[in-house]
Amino acid sequence: MRLSQMDALPSIPKLEYGRTLGQGSFAIVKSASFKDDPAKLVAVKLIHKKYALKSGLSTSQVSREVNIQAYCSNHPNVTKLYDANEDPNWLYLIMELADNGDLFDKIEPDVGVDDTVAHFFFCQLLSAVRYIHGQGVAHRDIKPENILLDSRGNLKLADFGLACVFQKNGKKRLVNTPCGSPPYMAPEVAYSTTYDAELSDLWSCAILLYVLLSGQTPWDEPTEYDPDFVNFLQQRGKLISGPWGKFSPSALSLLRAVLKPNPANRITVSDVMDHRWVMKENPLANPNDGLCQDSGLLAKKLLSNLNVGLDSEDKKYQNLLFSINNRENHQTNAPSTQPQMLGVIDDIWSNTKDNFAGSDCVFPATQQPLSEHSRQKTEVKLGESTPEDQIIRLVSKDPAILQFINQGQRPINTGDVFTADVGIFSERFTRFFSILDLENLVSILMESLTKIGVKGDQRLQTQQEKYLEFIPEDDQSVYIPIRAWDRRRMALVGNIRISQLIPNLTLRKVEFIKSKGDPLEWRLLFKTVTVLSKHAVYIETNL
């Protein structure tokens, strides 16, 4: 059953719904604004009772998530729950909106970030985890999809759908439900009948640190079936090849101290807090509260590693993604990374478009394609400017354009791009500009998707002409849905949105919008498709 066929969304006093942030078979997350203050935004998670129950999720289980989230809301690095309520058909949670979205879609796959940035985010994550553990709560699903950023660049730990209470009134218990995402899961979660949720959370934090520093996971799963993990065990964690050999000695010692397969040998959160790598000062963090004190510097550091090499002839990722996505059994069998019984899990094959009308093909947008941030950037003086001048002004003001310019050719003075108090990451960086007409642009994108084995809806048989039938005559935004598999054979779901920035101007923005999946892997897909579509990408180097 599609969400579009469910009951009308509940009317929430004082709130007006905005765009859809994500949705599945029985849940949807939307942004919303206050009617008396449209600039104030929140996120609303709505769960359809009837269809949630059919999927094995009871009202009491949702209530548990609400209670845990509310209990853990008093920390600056944890998303806050403001309110929760219900009507006859829906349960809904009103939560803090993380303005800057996923942290990990600002990180370059297989590259990562520098030691300073990794230290800044890891310390904030550690602070959040220590806080919820102090409340007797374990998250149990720490992974990139659940790490968000606020408007200043501070980390926000989100989604308590799989969280549990492991300690109450001073009495601690072991937990027995295996859950989480395989690359970030501790080995005892996969092997043991019971485990210490505090220590398994800490393992996940260490894997996230590894990903921050390297842009990749050390293994696909911590089991005997994974050769990388088996090698890790055989070497007793003392690997020096690959990314392991590139980490600073103190960061490496921390990783080795946490990533002990036997949880009895693993250091605790308190031990990690006292580690010399964690204790060092960081120019990004306020020494009093650990929050970001220089969002401009943080943005600059994050952006400095982002790169889309349009002139690259390396087909490694293209061939790898094609081999994975072209397997016939992937057309029907969706992977499952965690039990549906334990939380609101998106149906990964659900359509990701707002208010869709039952079509899985390219469809026109029904929401304003420009965010408030991008709208401010497009307020150019049209006057007597030529279209070319307008295009140059629009593109030159967008920091995302820098990822297409080689490091040595980037402008030295990027002060306008990295202005503090301006959320330059409020729009995703998985985007590019194009001045091609819509038909040619869609054609190139479709061909590129085919080259990596990504197909659209099977009923349309990925025929380009079928997609073009849905392009509106008035040249509104269109969407191309994507259902793909990443390098770890986990699902990636989203769409490509093509928007015309200003009427009568040929410039279009092409955005890759993720609904489900690992943000790092989504960025890799974006890079691969963009390089294959390089003739469609508009670059303005005169910044």
Secondary structure, DSSP 4 states (H G I P E B T S, - for coil): --GGGSPPPPPPTTEEEEEEEEE-SSEEEEEEEETTEEEEEEEEEEEEHHHHHHTT--HHHHHHHHHHHHHT--STTBPPEEEEEE-SSEEEEEEE--TT-BSGGGS-TTT---HHHHHHHHHHHHHHHHHHHHTTEE----SGGGEEE-TTS-EEE---TT-EE-EETTEE--B----S-GGGS-HHHHH-SSB-HHHHHHHHHHHHHHHHHHSS-S-S-SSTT-HHHHHHHHTTT---SGGGGGS-HHHHHHHHHH--SSGGGS--HHHHHTSHHHHS--TTB-TTT--BS-HHHHHHHHHHT----TT----HHHHHHHHHHT-GGGGT-----S-GGGS----TTS--STT--S--S-EE--S-SS-HHHHHHT----TT--HHHHHHHHHHT-GGGGGGS-GGGS-S--TTTT-TTS-TTSS-SSEEEE-S-HHHHHHHHHHHHHHTT----GGGTT-HHHHHTTS-TT---EEEEEEEE-TTS-EEEEEEEEEESSTT---EEEEEEEEES-HHHHHHHHHHHHHHTGGG-B-----
